[in-house]
Amino acid sequence: MPEIVMPRLSDSMEEGTILTWMKQVGDEVAVGDELVEIETDKANMAYESDVAGTLSQILAQEGDTLPIGAPIAIVGEPGEVVDRDDEGQASPAAGPATAGDPPSLPVAEASSATVPPTVSPADDGGRVKASPLARRIARDEGVDLSTLTGSGPGGRIVKADVESARSEVPSSSTPPTAIRGVDEEGTAGAAGETAKGQTTYQDLTRLQQVVSRRMAESKATAPHFYLQTEIDMSAAVEARGRLKRLTPEGEVVPSFNDMVVKACALALREHPLANGAYRDGRFELHSRVNVGVAVAARDALVVPTVFDADRKGLREIATDARTLAGKVRDGSITPPELSGGTFTVSNLGMYGVTNFSAVINAPQAAILAVGAITERPVVRDGEITTAHVLGVTLACDHRILYGAPAAEFLARIRALLEEPLSLAL
């Protein structure tokens, strides 16, 4: 019988977590049917079946984490009868075992990391009807879906239903764990209290675990060096003001960050090493210029990709960036939209940060950290005046991007932003 294995849903995926089975044992499955929702290192994604038949056996339960290629289900012939045990799980429809047959292990024991699902089944033994996004939010917030009434089609529970229930109860998904310990002076404290007060623990989400691991690997393996400069954005501020006045109501007005993305894309086209990567003792040079834009998600940092940014106009980049940011925040971003980046822009200017150093998004060659635009005094032609100044920091992997080429690349970005008409060429 055809075996469904944990698929590779992104270029960097090593393992996946089963979130929701969209088909149950005994259901008919057609090619292209959404079979299971899987959490990867970048996003949650519904996997579409590439075989047809009857879902005969589910080998990986909701909450299980398995490596790429591990079996997760078996699809039998259409209409094949499936035997179930007392708990409703599929069991082989084979004859009695012989003395030479090895004992079968429970699925939960075969899993690499089994986590009991937090969603209770419906009273009639069927599954609660809920959207994948609603299930994920309910799991994260500790909301029992079986207690909710769905407002979606056919009584399906949707995101708004979970958020409404979450506002009525405490949303902590990880109960605080108090410890009894000794303070830093060696004095024993009361139960649950230390010199630091009461200590609680919170498990990282899968996405937070991946971000933590990759940032540590990047700093440990890529020899970072940093270049800083200031960019006179006065002409860009004036140009954006004109764009805003001329843009019809309801249409997207490019932001300063969109201008930075475009300037980086044009400069990357002229400096291929900055658009490349160092991997396995050689340079990888990419033909496409795909700029990742760091977005703060609900519990981690996510970097969706603006593809072929060097070939797109400012308004198209602005539209793409807003669409991608919206998908990140509502949880609908897909792995393909998070893959393929060749360079990254990280902007904290909206928080009033003027300068910072970012960690390279490995295996990329560099990342540009963008601060806030501030108006301050400058000297021009021997006279004091004011200008809108933007502080930026370029972090580079010294294995592929050396000091002089990196400085030329950063100087080109500055020149493009100081003459914003060049961004339209």
Order of alpha helices (4+ residues) and beta strands (2+ residues): beta-beta-beta-beta-beta-beta-beta-beta-beta-beta-alpha-alpha-alpha-alpha-beta-alpha-alpha-beta-beta-beta-beta-beta-beta-alpha-alpha-beta-beta-beta-alpha
